Amino acid sequence: MSDDIWRRDEVESPCVKLCMLHPEAQICVGCYRTGAEIAGWSLFTPEERRQIMEGLPARSAQLTSRHGGRAARRRSRRTARSAE
């Protein structure tokens, strides 16, 4: 019995099940897609999905270069303590 019937030529979703839009960048902190891209993923052609996938690594840099979140709060607390 062949498994050919189950093979699909689709671009897989980059979802890592860590779904939350960054409040400033407006991209998912897990997969780096926009809300519109996430919502429309099942409707996009394979070529549209590939184009989105190619741009995701650059988007990840947008989040890692920002100075917010837990690490920034820790730094600001340490700075405040050392100033006392």
ABEGO torsion letter per residue (X at the ends): XBAAAABBBBBBBABAGBBBBBAAAGBBAAAGBBAAAAAAAAABBAAAAAAAAAAAAAAAAAAAABBBEAAAAAAAAAAAAAAX
